Amino acid sequence: DARLQRLWERGMAHFRVGNLVAAQGAFEAMLALDRQSVPALYRLSLLQARQGRFRAALDLVQRAAEREPERVDLLVHLARCRLMTGR
């Protein structure tokens, strides 16, 4: 979907320059269009973790990992979030 692609590109551009609020808005808009979007779930999880919200980050990355269980970057982030939440 072209809208998802544009939101992804916009979100990543904001993410790269450290504009986390704008990046979060773009990734949340992606989820509004596609609740199963692994890239959006993963990036939102990273944003939550950066802000110290590890339980929210864990919930998001678990949803992403359920859809792509072989993806190494998701598994590493999942493990980190579990450690930070004492799980």
C-alpha positions in Angstrom: 0.0 0.0 0.0 1.4 3.4 -1.0 0.1 5.1 2.1 1.9 2.6 4.4 5.1 3.1 2.4 4.9 6.9 2.7 4.2 6.7 6.5 7.1 4.3 6.9 9.5 6.6 5.0 8.2 9.6 7.0 8.5 7.8 10.3 12.0 6.6 9.5 13.1 10.1 8.5 11.9 11.5 11.8 13.4 8.5 13.7 16.9 9.1 12.1 17.0 12.7 13.2 15.7 12.1 16.7 12.2 13.6 16.3 10.6 10.8 18.3 7.2 12.4 18.6 6.8 12.7 14.9 8.2 9.3 14.3 5.7 7.8 16.8 2.9 9.6 15.0 3.8 8.1 11.7 4.2 4.6 13.0 0.9 4.8 14.9 -0.8 5.9 11.7 0.7 2.8 10.0 -0.9 0.6 12.7 -4.2 2.4 12.2 -4.1 1.2 8.6 -2.6 -2.2 9.3 -2.8 -3.6 12.9 -0.4 -6.4 11.9 2.4 -4.2 10.6 5.6 -5.7 12.1 7.8 -2.8 11.1 5.4 -0.3 12.8 5.1 -2.5 15.9 8.9 -2.9 16.2 9.7 0.8 15.7 7.0 1.8 18.2 8.5 -0.7 20.6 12.0 0.8 20.2 10.5 4.3 20.8 8.8 3.2 24.0 12.0 1.5 25.2 14.0 4.7 24.5 11.6 6.6 26.8 11.9 4.0 29.5 8.5 2.5 29.0 9.6 -1.1 28.9 6.3 -2.8 29.6 4.7 -1.0 26.6 7.8 -1.8 24.6 7.5 -5.5 25.6 3.8 -5.7 24.6 4.6 -4.2 21.1 7.6 -6.3 20.4 5.8 -9.5 21.5 3.1 -8.8 19.0 5.7 -8.3 16.3 7.6 -11.4 17.2 4.4 -13.5 17.1 4.1 -12.6 13.4 7.8 -12.9 12.5 9.3 -15.3 15.1 12.6 -15.9 13.2 13.6 -12.3 12.9 16.7 -11.8 15.0 16.4 -8.1 15.6 13.0 -8.6 17.1 14.2 -11.4 19.3 17.2 -9.4 20.6 14.9 -6.5 21.4 12.3 -8.8 23.0 15.0 -10.3 25.3 16.2 -6.8 26.3 12.6 -5.7 27.1 12.1 -8.9 29.1 15.3 -8.2 31.1 14.3 -4.6 31.7 10.8 -5.7 33.0 12.2 -8.5 35.2 10.7 -11.3 33.1 
